[in-house]
Amino acid sequence: MSIIKQTTEWLETNWVNPAYGGFLLAGIAICFFGAATNTMAGWLYVISAIIFALLVIAVILPVRSLNHLSVRRRPISPVSVGDQLTIELEIENPTLRPQTLLQIQDMLPPELGAMTKTPVANIPAQSVHRWVYYHPTPKRGVYRWHQVQLRTATPLGLFWCRRRRYVSARAVVYPTVLPLTRCPLVDEIGKEDSMQVQSDRKSQSLSQDLTKALRPYRVGDPTRLIHWRTSARYGELLVRELEVLTGSQEIIICLDSSSQWHPEDFEQAVIAAASMYSYACRTQPNVKLWTPITGLLHGSSVVLEALAATQAGVDGKAEEQPYLPPYLPLIWLTQNPLSLNSLPPGSRCLLWPKDVSVGKPVQQLKRDSLGIVINTTEPLKPQLQQPIQ
């Protein structure tokens, strides 16, 4: 950024920045004043004084018009990739005078695109102006931004003034959920013999309480069950539900986000995890998602938000110790073929091979009937619905 641009930015946000007309009028005033000094003509002094007075008014009024305006933001509802975010701002004018000729700028994060702005001709006295706009969502994620800028040059357009208002925003863009009509990975994992699984679960429960899922806090829940780390991550109190042994098989979908992925493959894996979770919820109520940073999660909104926020190669680098997957039959989504060797009995997997020319892990996967090798050149939905070879 050049020195001139830095200077104009500082002037506009901290005081006022002269527009082209302001520079021109100031030059004319100086010329008239210089001529009056040389000729001692009174009418030239009057003209220069009138121009200087207009400049002073043009400096003061933009600052005063923005000082008392306040901005509020409505909560932003989550959407899926490709849908539009509905963003609503309220600009309140508590003064007894109307405020005119404003420009509102919502400073969106770069991942969502450039800032969005709109002109406002008039905000009546003691009233609220509502600005609702719709913004496209090119990719999943949890986006946060904090700044709205109010800009004006009222009433003469000679000096620009801009002031910041810090209004926190949080927008969640869920990954795409494919409408699966069947998914053999989910359907067939429940057919495994669960005797060994129940034995493992009992032995684990003897040593520690297992967390079955996380749910929102309700009045009366013990505070010892609050999961503070995940609550801080999602901005609301979440309570651990302890595991209860039952005779039915759980479906646990595990996204191996701690390993390194190709970006396109990881996006496919997130879509696959969201789609299988949605499908499993329709056929089996006891379904959960696991990631290294969140552990086991249950509930559509919590799971989709976790998938929106997850990043490949980042979750495993958390400052705190990442969670370990439960030693139960699970559906493992990975791009690391070495991780397949440590899967619990009865597990299934989706493998995105890093190099299709590497035949050993692919052949071994098919021979052992552990799951499906994803072909990234073909659509994902038919591959999730195909029988396990």
Residue, then its C-alpha position, 0 to 999 in steps of 0.5 A: m500500500s502506497i504512502i498516499k493511500q495509507t495517508t488517505e485511509w488514516l484521514e478518512t477513518n480518524w478525521v476526514n479525507p478531502a474529496y476532489g471537490g474539496f481540494l479544488l474548492a480549497g485551492i480556489a479559496i487560497c487563490f482568492f485570499g492571495a488576490a485579496t492580499n495583493t489588491m486589498a479588495g474587500w470583496l475578494y476577502v468576503i468571497s474567500a471567507i465564505i469559501f473557507a466557511l463552507l469548507v469548515i462546515a463540510v468538515i464538521l457535518p460528516v463527522r457529526s452525522l456518524n457519531h451517534l449512529s449504532v449498528r446491530r446484527r441479526p444472527i445468521s442462519p446456517v446454510s449449505v454450500g451453494d445456498q445464500l447467506t441471509i445477512e441483516l443489519e440494523i442501523e439506528n439513528p437515535t438523534l432528533r435529526p435525520q441522517t442522509l447520504l450514507q454508505i454502509q460497508d460490511m467487511l466480509p472475510p476474504e474467503l467469502g468475497a469482497m466487502t458488500k456495500t449499499p447506499v442509504a439516502n435517509i434514516p429518519a430521526q429516532s428510527v432504524h434502517r434495516w439492510v438485508y442482503y444475500h451473499p453466495t457461499p462458494k465453500r464450506g466453513v465457519y466464517r467470522w468477521h467483526q467490522v461494519q463501516l459507515r461512510t458519508a460526505t454529507p451534505l456537500g460531498l467535499f470531505w469523506c468521513r468513515r467510522r468503524r462499528y465492531v459488530s461480531a458476525r458468525a456464519v456457518v456454511y455446511p458441506t454438501v449432503l448428497p441424497l443417498t438412497r442406499c449406502p452399503l457401508v452403513d447398512e452392512i456394518g451393523k451386520e457384524d457379530s457384536m459379541q466381541v464389540q460388547s466385550d470390548r465396550k464393557s472392558q472399557s467402561l470398567s476403567q473409564d466413563l465413555t462419552k457417547a455424544l455431546r448435546p446442549y446444556r439443559v437446566g439441572d444437568p450436572t456441571r461436571l458433565i460440561h465439556w468445556r473445550t468443545s463448549a468454548r469451540y462452538g460458543e455454547l455449553l455442551v454436556r457429555e452423554l455417557e455411554v450406556l451399553t445396549g445390544s444394538q450396534e453403533i455406527i461411528i463415522c470417523l474422518d481422519s483429518s489429522s493426516q495430510w490430504h489433497p485439498e480436493d480429496f478432503e472436500q470429497a471426504v467431508i461431503a461423504a461423511a456428511s452424506m453418510y451421517s445424514y443417511a444413517c440418521r434415517t435408518q439408525p438412530n445410534v450414529k455418531l461422527w468422530t474427528p481428532i479435535t472433537g471426539l464423538l459428536h451426535g446431532s445433525s447441527v453439531v455434526l454439520e458444524a464440526l464438518a464445516a470447521t474441520q481442516a485437513g492436517v490441522d486437527g491433529k496439530a491442536e495444542e491439547q491432546p487430540y482424541l483417539p478413535p473408539y475401538l469399535p467397528l467404525i467407518w474410516l475415511t482416510q487418505n493414509p493407507l497405513s492407518l487401515n492396519s490399526l482399524p478395529p475388527g468389523s470396520r469399513c473404510l473409504l480410501w482416497p489413494k494419494d497415487v492411483s499407480v500405487g497398487k498394493p494398498v488398493q489390492q489389499l483393500k479389495r481383497d480384505s473387503l474393508g471398503i471402497v477405494i474412491n475414484t476421484t475422477e468419477p462422481l462421489k454419489p454412485q460410489l457411496q451407493q455401490p456394493i462393497q467389493 
